[in-house]
Amino acid sequence: MEKNDNNVREIGQLMSVAIAAVLFGSTMILSAVGPARASETPVPAMHDTPATLRYLA
């Protein structure tokens, strides 16, 4: 029974590390790509554009 508990704990720790790595990696990619994409094509903040585009401009 103790061996089974250790296996479950080990799997849980590996899953936690994997999730943290994916979140960290995606954050790093978005922080590197996001500003470059935003500066390539500026979106004019006109009144006839949707509200989300005005806030993102």
Secondary structure per residue as TSV (DSSP state, phi and psi in degrees):
chain	resnum	aa	ss	phi	psi
A	1	M	-	360.0	-38.9
A	2	E	H	-66.4	-34.9
A	3	K	H	-65.6	-38.9
A	4	N	H	-64.2	-40.8
A	5	D	H	-63.5	-38.8
A	6	N	H	-66.1	-38.4
A	7	N	H	-64.9	-42.1
A	8	V	H	-64.6	-42.4
A	9	R	H	-63.7	-42.0
A	10	E	H	-64.8	-42.3
A	11	I	H	-63.7	-40.9
A	12	G	H	-62.3	-41.2
A	13	Q	H	-66.9	-40.6
A	14	L	H	-64.5	-39.6
A	15	M	H	-65.2	-39.8
A	16	S	H	-63.8	-42.8
A	17	V	H	-65.6	-40.6
A	18	A	H	-64.4	-42.9
A	19	I	H	-65.3	-42.1
A	20	A	H	-63.3	-39.1
A	21	A	H	-66.4	-41.0
A	22	V	H	-65.5	-43.9
A	23	L	H	-64.5	-41.7
A	24	F	H	-65.8	-43.7
A	25	G	H	-63.7	-42.6
A	26	S	H	-67.3	-34.8
A	27	T	H	-65.0	-42.2
A	28	M	H	-65.3	-40.6
A	29	I	H	-65.5	-45.3
A	30	L	H	-66.3	-35.1
A	31	S	H	-71.7	-27.6
A	32	A	H	-82.9	-36.4
A	33	V	H	-90.9	-34.1
A	34	G	H	-55.7	-55.6
A	35	P	H	-63.2	-33.8
A	36	A	H	-66.8	-41.2
A	37	R	H	-67.3	-39.6
A	38	A	H	-67.4	-31.6
A	39	S	H	-85.1	-13.3
A	40	E	H	-70.1	-53.0
A	41	T	S	-125.1	99.1
A	42	P	-	-70.0	139.9
A	43	V	-	-100.1	121.0
A	44	P	-	-66.7	139.4
A	45	A	-	-92.7	74.1
A	46	M	-	-91.0	166.9
A	47	H	T	-77.3	-20.2
A	48	D	T	-91.1	1.3
A	49	T	S	-84.9	156.5
A	50	P	-	-59.3	155.7
A	51	A	H	-61.7	-34.4
A	52	T	H	-66.2	-37.5
A	53	L	H	-68.3	-34.8
A	54	R	H	-65.0	-38.6
A	55	Y	H	-74.6	-29.4
A	56	L	H	-81.9	-17.5
A	57	A	-	-69.9	360.0
